[in-house]
Amino acid sequence: SLPKIIVERQKFVVKSREEMGDYIALNWLEPRLAKKFGIKKNQIFVREDWWIDAVKRSRLHTHELVEINLRLRNKMGYEQAHKIANIFERNALKVIKKASTPIPLPPPSRRKH
């Protein structure tokens, strides 16, 4: 059976590049960064340039939720959870790209009525 996911609903908060610096996303599980940026429990701060791009937003959403779930459920440290979340993110991107490719339509029928 699949493991139970224990992540509560996360609130994504969009921030400017100036506010986020080089960070793309930050969550509340890193106390030093949460304090520095004012991130509350169950919040994920996301850089605006990633949020406005639908594919990047999907990747980011997948990455953050997997990472948070691994840290809470499996008691993993940031480094290990982040590496695993990167794998999920890359695989999610493959599926997203495949799903957003239009299905080719068959050529119109040449039969005369």
N, C-alpha and C positions, 0 to 999 in steps of 0.2 A: 504494500500500500504506500501511497505517497505520504511524505512527511507533512505534518500540519504546519501551515504558515501562520505565524503568530504576529505578523506586522499589523499594527493598528493602522487606520487610515492616516496617511501622511499628507500634509499640506505643503504644496509647492509654492514657494514665494519667489517671484521674479525680481532680480536685482541687476543693476547696471554693471558694465565692465569695470567702471571706476570703483564701485562698491565691492566687487568680488575679486578684483585683481586678476591673478592668473588662475584662480580656482574656477572650475566649470560648475561644480555643485558641492555643497557642504551640507551635512546632516547633523543632527543634534547629538549624535553618539560620541563625538570627539569633544570632551569638556573644554579644552583650551580654546579650540576654534569656535565652539558654540558660545562661549563667554565673550570672546573677541568680537564676533559678528552679531551677537544678540539672538542666536537661534534658540527657539523654544522647543520643548519636547514635541516630537512628531512633525517638526518642520524640516523642510529641505529647501535651502536657498539655491537658486539656479540662475546662472548668468543669462541675461536677456537674449544675447545672440544665439544661444543654444535653444532657448525656449521657443523662439519664433520659427525655427526650422522644424517641421513636423517629424522628419526622420530622426534628427538629433534628439528631439524631445522624447520620442519613443525609446531610443537607445538609453537615454539618461534615466527615464522612468524605470526601465527594466533593471539597469545597473544599480540604482539606489535602493530599490525595493529588495533585490536579491542580497545586496550587501548588508542592509539593515536586518533582514531576516536571518542571515547567517550569524551575524553578531549577537542577536538576541537569542535565537533558538539554539545555536550550536556553540555559543560562547566563544566564537572565534575573535581573534584580534583583527585590527583594521587591515594589516598587510595581506593576510591570508584571504579574508573575506573580499577584499578589493580585487585580488587576482582572480578569484572564482567569478565574481561579478563581471569582470572584463570578458571572461569566456562566454557567459550568458549573453552579455551585450553584443558581442560579435555574432553569435548564433542568431540572436533576435534580429540583428541587422540583415542577415541573409534572408530570413523569412519575410521581413518587412519589404525588402527590395523585390523579392519574388512576388509578393502579394500586390505590390503597387505597379507591377508591370502589366499593362493592358493585355488581355487575352486576345490574340489575333482572331479576327472574324474570318470565316471562310469566304472565298470569292463569291460574288453574286452569281446566281444561277444563270446560265446562258440559254436555258430552255425557252422555247417560244410557246406561248399559250394557244 
